């Protein structure tokens, strides 16, 4: 009799273990594959029985995404709400009642629903579901500085463009603002999505849903001179004191390539005898055109790769919401088989040709120079915290390798300081703080309408913050005049000045 009872108990234990394992697998580890089946009504219902974790700004107090509890027919369901009404909207993304997800709501869904492969989470989730208890997701704390993010969005206003800021030492993203923007709460309201789609901004043709910081592609203009100067100095082909004669143009393929007009000089831009450092300070196209002709397109592009060009920048947002920077041909990323014959080295050197870059990539260039030539790996998730307060995961700062020698970075640092002290970027000066920066004013094909850039970091002798600003379709808008003041205010906010 005892033998039979023992056998029965053993069978019962095995069946219970099998049930827990099977339930754990299908409800936790296989949740991703189930979620992909949008026609699975049970999965749809079960998703809303989970209290998704909070998404918080760096201070741990500003709630960017949370749940609202709804009771229907004796059951409790959880739907998403966004208390900050659009702060970092494109980065946070949204999660709707139809299970449409974007941004971090999509890429961090497993954490936010408690469906990670963490064994403790999986077991607790299973026990809660078997017992009818609420399943709680993990909370996510970002590196976003709520105050600086709000200021960036305010400064952008309805102008189309982006502001990105990071710690150049660690890669932590402080600001990721994209304009036009929208209130994430609209997405799940009747007619709300259509209203968001109609939000175009001052440029008239922009989607508010697009994260311009990571997915917007622009001609970099003279901000690319940071890369060209890196190649010129690091390769040993030039020094900061190398001399040039600037007649107001350079000759390429038998044709004049004229300098652009800059607001720091009256009349036609002609400087005569200058050094490379002065050419950088005053953003003289003819100087960099001649640099490009001498070192060649391949050297410039190879150095661009060192900064991260031709690779999708790593970040916790969905991969399909980030684009690589580089030359584009027929709307596709293109690396020429023979750069010497397929690429105009002069125009490449000052950021035109077929170059297309994201603000995040240009931020990484500036941050690399600030970081002594080492490329910081950008990240936007500081830590993930379980419902019980335990730390599930924490991001540790890392790098993507060395782009240029420390000596080259130091030379570029000083050249960028001269831009702000007495060059094209004086509007970024901060009293008591040495600011390093580079302006960019890229042609758009429309007369006197430009893409305006400014990339900067501060303090120059001990960089703590790097900022990139881009504004689209600026009438007579030079980077030093319209973008540098925005970068200045963001740096002041982050440096508490």
C-alpha positions as CSV (number, residue, x, y, z in Angstrom):
1,X,0.0,0.0,0.0
2,X,2.8,2.4,1.0
3,X,4.6,1.5,-2.3
4,X,1.5,2.4,-4.3
5,X,1.1,5.7,-2.5
6,X,4.8,6.5,-3.0
7,X,4.4,5.8,-6.7
8,X,1.3,7.9,-6.9
9,X,3.0,10.8,-5.1
10,X,6.0,10.5,-7.4
11,X,3.8,10.6,-10.5
12,X,2.0,13.6,-9.1
13,X,5.2,15.5,-8.5
14,X,6.5,14.7,-12.0
15,X,3.2,15.9,-13.5
16,X,3.4,19.1,-11.4
17,X,7.0,19.7,-12.4
18,X,6.1,19.2,-16.0
19,X,3.2,21.6,-15.7
20,X,5.4,24.3,-14.2
21,X,8.1,23.8,-16.8
22,X,5.6,23.8,-19.7
23,X,3.8,26.8,-18.3
24,X,7.0,28.6,-17.7
25,X,8.2,27.9,-21.3
26,X,5.0,29.0,-23.0
27,X,4.2,31.9,-20.8
28,X,7.7,33.3,-20.3
29,X,10.4,32.1,-22.6
30,X,8.2,31.6,-25.6
31,X,6.3,34.7,-24.9
32,X,8.0,36.5,-27.8
33,X,6.9,34.0,-30.4
34,X,3.4,34.0,-29.1
35,X,3.3,37.7,-29.1
36,X,4.1,37.7,-32.8
37,X,0.8,36.0,-33.5
38,X,-1.5,38.9,-33.4
39,X,-4.5,36.8,-34.0
40,X,-4.0,34.9,-30.7
41,X,-6.9,36.4,-28.6
42,X,-5.7,34.6,-25.4
43,X,-2.3,36.3,-25.8
44,X,-3.9,39.7,-26.4
45,X,-5.9,39.4,-23.2
46,X,-3.0,38.0,-21.1
47,X,-0.7,40.9,-22.2
48,X,-3.1,43.3,-20.5
49,X,-3.2,41.3,-17.3
50,X,0.4,42.2,-16.9
51,X,1.3,45.5,-15.2
52,X,4.1,46.8,-17.4
53,X,7.1,48.2,-15.7
54,X,7.6,51.9,-15.4
55,X,10.0,53.8,-17.7
56,X,11.8,56.5,-15.7
57,X,14.2,59.3,-16.5
58,X,17.6,59.4,-14.9
59,X,16.4,61.0,-11.7
60,X,14.2,58.0,-11.0
61,X,11.3,60.3,-10.3
62,X,10.1,61.6,-13.7
63,X,7.8,58.9,-15.1
64,X,7.9,58.6,-18.9
65,X,5.7,55.6,-19.2
66,X,3.3,53.9,-16.7
67,X,0.1,51.9,-16.6
68,X,-3.5,52.8,-16.0
69,X,-5.7,50.1,-14.3
70,X,-9.0,49.3,-15.9
71,X,-11.6,46.8,-14.4
72,X,-13.9,45.0,-16.8
73,X,-16.3,42.2,-15.9
74,X,-14.5,41.5,-12.6
75,X,-11.1,41.4,-14.3
76,X,-8.3,43.9,-14.0
77,X,-6.5,45.0,-17.1
78,X,-3.5,47.4,-17.6
79,X,-3.1,49.9,-20.4
80,X,-0.3,52.3,-21.1
81,X,-0.2,56.0,-20.3
82,X,2.5,58.6,-20.7
83,X,2.5,61.1,-17.8
84,X,5.2,63.4,-19.4
85,X,3.0,63.9,-22.5
86,X,5.6,63.4,-25.1
87,X,9.0,63.8,-23.4
88,X,11.4,61.8,-25.6
89,X,8.3,60.5,-27.4
90,X,10.2,58.9,-30.3
91,X,12.7,57.2,-28.1
92,X,10.2,55.9,-25.5
93,X,7.8,54.9,-28.3
94,X,4.4,53.6,-27.4
95,X,2.5,50.4,-26.6
96,X,-1.2,50.4,-27.6
97,X,-4.3,48.4,-26.9
98,X,-3.8,46.7,-30.2
99,X,-0.3,45.6,-29.1
100,X,1.4,48.0,-31.6
101,X,4.7,48.9,-30.2
102,X,7.6,51.2,-31.1
103,X,10.8,52.5,-29.5
104,X,11.9,51.3,-26.1
105,X,8.4,50.0,-25.4
106,X,9.2,47.4,-28.2
107,X,12.8,46.7,-27.7
108,X,12.5,46.4,-23.8
109,X,9.2,44.6,-23.9
110,X,10.5,41.4,-22.2
111,X,11.8,43.4,-19.3
112,X,8.7,45.6,-19.1
113,X,6.4,42.5,-19.0
114,X,8.6,40.4,-16.7
115,X,9.0,37.9,-19.5
116,X,12.8,37.8,-19.4
117,X,14.8,34.6,-19.3
118,X,15.7,35.3,-15.7
119,X,14.7,32.1,-13.9
120,X,13.5,33.8,-10.8
121,X,11.3,36.1,-12.8
122,X,9.9,33.3,-14.9
123,X,9.0,31.2,-11.8
124,X,7.4,34.1,-10.0
125,X,5.5,35.0,-13.2
126,X,4.2,31.5,-13.6
127,X,3.1,31.2,-9.9
128,X,1.3,34.5,-10.1
129,X,-0.6,33.5,-13.2
130,X,-1.5,30.1,-11.8
131,X,-2.6,31.7,-8.6
132,X,-4.5,34.5,-10.3
133,X,-2.1,37.2,-9.0
134,X,-1.0,40.2,-11.0
135,X,2.2,39.8,-13.0
136,X,4.5,42.8,-12.6
137,X,7.1,43.8,-15.1
138,X,10.5,45.3,-14.4
139,X,11.0,49.1,-14.2
140,X,13.5,50.7,-16.5
141,X,15.6,53.7,-15.5
142,X,17.0,55.6,-18.4
143,X,20.0,57.9,-18.7
144,X,17.8,60.7,-20.0
145,X,18.1,64.0,-18.0
146,X,14.4,65.1,-17.8
147,X,15.2,68.8,-17.5
148,X,17.7,68.9,-20.3
149,X,15.4,66.8,-22.5
150,X,12.5,69.2,-21.9
151,X,14.7,72.2,-22.6
152,X,15.9,70.7,-25.9
153,X,12.3,70.1,-27.1
154,X,11.4,73.6,-26.1
155,X,14.3,75.1,-28.0
156,X,13.6,73.1,-31.1
157,X,9.9,74.2,-31.0
158,X,8.2,73.4,-34.3
159,X,11.5,73.5,-36.2
160,X,12.4,70.2,-37.8
161,X,15.6,68.7,-36.4
162,X,17.2,67.0,-33.4
163,X,19.3,67.5,-30.3
164,X,21.4,64.7,-28.8
165,X,23.7,64.9,-25.8
166,X,25.9,62.4,-24.0
167,X,28.6,61.9,-21.5
168,X,31.7,61.5,-23.7
169,X,33.5,59.5,-21.1
170,X,30.8,56.9,-20.5
171,X,28.5,57.1,-23.6
172,X,25.4,57.7,-21.4
173,X,22.8,59.6,-23.5
174,X,21.4,62.6,-21.6
175,X,19.2,64.1,-24.3
176,X,17.6,62.6,-27.4
177,X,15.1,65.1,-28.8
178,X,13.4,65.0,-32.2
179,X,11.1,67.6,-33.7
180,X,8.4,67.7,-34.7
181,X,7.2,65.6,-31.8
182,X,3.8,64.4,-30.4
183,X,2.0,63.4,-27.2
184,X,2.2,59.6,-27.0
185,X,-1.1,59.5,-25.2
186,X,-2.8,60.4,-28.5
187,X,-1.8,57.2,-30.2
188,X,-4.4,55.1,-28.4
189,X,-7.3,57.6,-28.6
190,X,-9.9,57.7,-31.4
191,X,-8.5,59.7,-34.3
192,X,-5.3,60.3,-32.3
193,X,-3.0,58.5,-34.6
194,X,-4.3,60.4,-37.6
195,X,-3.7,63.6,-35.7
196,X,-0.1,62.6,-35.0
197,X,0.4,61.8,-38.7
198,X,-0.7,65.4,-39.6
199,X,1.9,66.9,-37.4
200,X,4.6,68.0,-39.9
201,X,6.5,70.8,-38.2
202,X,7.8,74.1,-39.7
203,X,9.6,72.2,-42.5
204,X,6.2,71.0,-43.8
205,X,7.0,67.4,-44.7
206,X,8.3,65.7,-41.5
207,X,6.8,62.8,-39.6
208,X,6.5,63.4,-35.9
209,X,6.9,59.6,-35.4
210,X,10.4,59.6,-36.9
211,X,13.3,59.7,-34.4
212,X,15.5,62.2,-36.2
213,X,18.3,61.7,-33.7
214,X,19.0,58.1,-34.8
215,X,17.1,57.7,-38.1
216,X,17.3,61.2,-39.7
217,X,19.9,61.4,-42.5
218,X,21.5,64.8,-43.4
219,X,24.4,66.2,-45.2
220,X,26.9,66.9,-42.4
221,X,28.4,70.0,-44.0
222,X,31.5,71.3,-42.3
223,X,31.0,69.3,-39.1
224,X,32.5,66.5,-41.2
225,X,35.8,68.5,-41.2
226,X,36.3,66.9,-37.7
227,X,36.7,63.6,-39.5
228,X,38.8,65.0,-42.4
229,X,41.1,66.8,-39.9
230,X,41.4,63.6,-37.9
231,X,42.6,61.8,-41.0
232,X,44.9,64.6,-42.1
233,X,46.6,64.9,-38.6
234,X,46.5,61.2,-37.5
235,X,48.0,59.9,-40.8
236,X,50.9,62.4,-40.5
237,X,50.0,64.1,-43.8
238,X,49.5,67.4,-42.1
239,X,50.0,69.3,-38.8
240,X,47.9,72.1,-37.3
241,X,50.5,74.6,-38.6
242,X,50.6,73.2,-42.2
243,X,50.2,76.2,-44.6
244,X,47.7,76.9,-47.3
245,X,46.9,79.7,-49.7
246,X,43.2,80.5,-49.8
247,X,42.1,82.5,-52.9
248,X,38.5,81.9,-52.1
249,X,38.3,78.6,-53.9
250,X,40.1,75.4,-54.7
251,X,40.5,74.0,-58.2
252,X,39.2,70.5,-58.7
253,X,38.9,68.7,-62.0
254,X,39.7,72.0,-63.7
255,X,36.8,73.8,-62.0
256,X,36.6,76.3,-59.1
257,X,35.0,75.0,-55.9
258,X,34.2,78.2,-54.1
259,X,34.2,78.8,-50.3
260,X,30.8,79.2,-48.6
261,X,30.0,82.6,-47.1
262,X,30.4,82.6,-43.3
263,X,29.0,85.1,-40.8
264,X,32.4,85.7,-39.2
265,X,33.7,87.6,-42.3
266,X,32.3,90.4,-44.4
267,X,32.1,90.1,-48.1
268,X,33.5,87.1,-50.2
269,X,35.3,84.6,-48.1
270,X,39.0,84.9,-48.9
271,X,41.7,84.5,-46.3
272,X,45.0,84.3,-48.2
273,X,47.7,82.5,-46.3
274,X,46.4,80.3,-43.4
275,X,47.3,77.2,-41.5
276,X,45.2,74.1,-41.2
277,X,44.2,75.1,-37.7
278,X,42.9,78.5,-39.0
279,X,41.2,76.8,-41.9
280,X,39.3,74.7,-39.3
281,X,38.6,77.7,-37.1
282,X,37.0,79.7,-39.9
283,X,35.7,76.6,-41.7
284,X,37.4,77.4,-45.0
285,X,36.2,75.0,-47.6
286,X,39.2,75.6,-50.0
287,X,41.6,74.4,-47.3
288,X,39.8,71.2,-46.7
289,X,39.2,70.7,-50.4
290,X,42.9,70.7,-50.9
291,X,43.4,68.4,-47.9
292,X,41.0,65.9,-49.5
293,X,42.7,66.1,-52.8
294,X,46.0,65.3,-51.2
295,X,45.1,62.5,-48.8
296,X,42.4,61.0,-51.0
297,X,38.8,59.8,-50.4
298,X,39.8,56.3,-49.2
299,X,41.8,57.6,-46.3
300,X,39.0,59.9,-45.3
301,X,36.4,57.1,-45.5
302,X,38.6,54.7,-43.6
303,X,38.9,57.2,-40.8
304,X,35.2,57.7,-40.9
305,X,34.7,54.0,-40.3
306,X,36.9,54.3,-37.2
307,X,34.4,56.7,-35.8
308,X,31.5,54.4,-36.5
309,X,30.4,55.3,-40.0
310,X,29.1,52.4,-42.1
311,X,27.9,50.6,-39.0
312,X,24.5,51.0,-37.3
313,X,25.2,52.8,-33.9
314,X,24.6,50.4,-31.0
315,X,21.7,51.5,-28.8
316,X,18.9,49.9,-26.9
317,X,16.2,51.2,-29.3
318,X,14.9,48.9,-32.0
319,X,17.5,48.2,-34.8
320,X,15.1,49.3,-37.5
321,X,14.9,52.8,-35.9
322,X,18.6,53.5,-36.3
323,X,20.5,54.1,-39.5
324,X,24.2,53.9,-40.4
325,X,26.0,57.0,-41.7
326,X,28.2,57.2,-44.8
327,X,27.9,57.7,-48.5
328,X,24.5,56.9,-50.0
329,X,23.8,56.0,-53.6
330,X,20.2,55.5,-54.8
331,X,19.0,55.7,-51.2
332,X,21.3,52.9,-50.1
333,X,24.5,52.9,-48.0
334,X,27.4,52.7,-50.4
335,X,31.1,52.2,-50.0
336,X,32.9,52.7,-53.3
337,X,35.0,49.9,-54.7
338,X,37.5,52.5,-56.0
339,X,37.2,55.7,-54.0
340,X,39.9,57.4,-56.0
341,X,37.8,57.4,-59.2
342,X,34.2,57.2,-57.8
343,X,34.3,59.9,-55.1
344,X,35.0,63.6,-55.3
345,X,37.7,63.9,-52.5
346,X,37.5,67.7,-52.3
347,X,33.7,67.9,-51.6
348,X,33.9,64.8,-49.4
349,X,36.5,66.6,-47.3
350,X,34.1,69.4,-46.4
351,X,31.0,67.2,-45.9
352,X,29.1,67.4,-49.1
353,X,29.4,64.8,-51.9
354,X,26.8,62.0,-51.2
355,X,27.4,62.0,-47.4
356,X,24.4,61.3,-45.2
357,X,24.8,61.2,-41.4
358,X,22.6,60.9,-38.3
359,X,22.9,63.4,-35.4
360,X,23.9,60.4,-33.2
361,X,26.8,59.6,-35.4
362,X,28.1,63.2,-35.5
363,X,27.7,63.3,-31.7
364,X,29.9,60.2,-31.5
365,X,32.6,62.0,-33.6
366,X,32.6,65.0,-31.2
367,X,32.5,62.7,-28.1
368,X,35.4,60.7,-29.5
369,X,37.6,63.7,-29.8
370,X,36.5,64.8,-26.3
371,X,37.4,61.3,-25.0
372,X,41.0,61.4,-26.2
373,X,40.3,59.5,-29.4
374,X,38.4,56.5,-28.0
375,X,34.8,56.0,-29.3
376,X,32.3,55.7,-26.4
377,X,29.6,53.1,-26.9
378,X,26.3,55.1,-26.6
379,X,23.6,53.7,-24.2
380,X,20.3,55.0,-22.9
381,X,19.3,52.4,-20.3
382,X,21.0,52.9,-17.0
383,X,19.5,49.9,-15.1
384,X,16.5,47.6,-14.9
385,X,14.9,47.2,-11.5
386,X,12.6,44.3,-10.5
387,X,9.3,44.8,-8.9
388,X,10.9,43.8,-5.6
389,X,13.5,46.6,-5.9
390,X,16.3,44.3,-6.9
391,X,18.7,45.3,-9.7
392,X,18.0,43.0,-12.7
393,X,20.7,44.5,-14.9
394,X,22.9,47.6,-15.1
395,X,24.7,49.0,-18.1
396,X,28.4,49.4,-17.7
397,X,30.3,51.9,-19.8
398,X,32.3,50.5,-22.7
399,X,34.0,51.6,-25.8
400,X,34.0,50.8,-29.5
401,X,37.7,51.1,-30.0
402,X,40.3,53.8,-30.7
403,X,39.7,56.0,-33.7
404,X,42.6,58.4,-33.5
405,X,45.8,58.8,-31.4
406,X,45.5,60.8,-28.1
407,X,47.9,63.4,-29.6
408,X,45.5,63.9,-32.6
409,X,42.5,64.2,-30.3
410,X,44.4,66.9,-28.2
411,X,45.2,68.9,-31.4
412,X,41.6,68.7,-32.6
413,X,40.4,69.7,-29.1
414,X,42.3,72.9,-29.3
415,X,41.2,73.6,-32.9
416,X,37.6,73.2,-31.8
417,X,38.2,75.5,-28.9
418,X,39.4,78.1,-31.3
419,X,36.2,77.8,-33.3
420,X,34.2,78.9,-30.3
421,X,36.7,81.5,-29.0
422,X,37.2,83.4,-32.3
423,X,35.8,81.4,-35.2
424,X,32.4,80.4,-36.6
425,X,31.0,79.2,-33.3
426,X,31.3,82.1,-30.9
427,X,27.6,81.9,-30.1
428,X,28.3,78.8,-28.0
429,X,30.6,80.6,-25.6
430,X,29.8,80.0,-21.9
431,X,31.4,82.4,-19.3
432,X,33.9,80.6,-17.2
433,X,33.9,77.4,-19.3
434,X,36.0,76.6,-22.3
435,X,33.8,75.2,-25.0
436,X,35.0,73.2,-28.0
437,X,32.8,73.0,-31.1
438,X,32.4,72.8,-34.9
439,X,29.8,74.5,-37.0
440,X,28.3,73.0,-40.2
441,X,26.1,74.6,-42.8
442,X,25.2,72.1,-45.5
443,X,23.6,73.1,-48.8
444,X,20.2,71.6,-49.6
445,X,19.8,72.4,-53.3
446,X,17.5,75.4,-52.5
447,X,19.2,78.8,-52.6
448,X,20.0,80.2,-49.1
449,X,18.3,77.3,-47.4
450,X,20.6,75.2,-45.3
451,X,20.9,72.3,-42.9
452,X,22.4,73.9,-39.8
453,X,24.7,72.0,-37.5
454,X,26.7,72.4,-34.3
455,X,28.7,69.7,-32.6
456,X,30.4,70.5,-29.3
457,X,31.7,69.4,-25.9
458,X,32.6,71.1,-22.6
459,X,34.6,71.8,-20.5
460,X,37.3,71.3,-23.2
461,X,40.0,70.5,-20.6
462,X,37.8,68.0,-18.8
463,X,34.8,67.0,-21.0
464,X,31.7,66.1,-19.2
465,X,29.0,66.6,-21.9
466,X,29.0,66.5,-25.7
467,X,26.1,67.9,-27.8
468,X,25.0,67.7,-31.4
469,X,22.3,69.9,-32.9
470,X,20.8,69.8,-36.4
471,X,18.1,72.0,-37.8
472,X,16.5,71.4,-41.2
473,X,15.6,73.9,-44.0
474,X,17.0,77.0,-42.3
475,X,16.6,80.1,-44.5
476,X,20.0,81.9,-44.3
477,X,20.5,79.7,-41.2
478,X,24.2,79.1,-40.5
479,X,25.1,76.5,-38.0
480,X,27.0,79.0,-35.8
481,X,24.0,81.3,-35.7
482,X,21.0,79.0,-35.2
483,X,22.3,75.7,-33.8
484,X,25.2,76.8,-31.6
485,X,23.0,78.8,-29.2
486,X,20.8,75.7,-28.7
487,X,23.9,73.6,-27.9
488,X,25.1,76.3,-25.5
489,X,21.9,76.2,-23.5
490,X,21.9,72.4,-23.3
491,X,25.5,72.4,-22.1
492,X,24.7,75.0,-19.5
493,X,21.7,73.0,-18.3
494,X,23.7,69.8,-18.0
495,X,26.7,71.5,-16.4
496,X,24.4,73.4,-14.0
497,X,25.6,76.8,-15.2
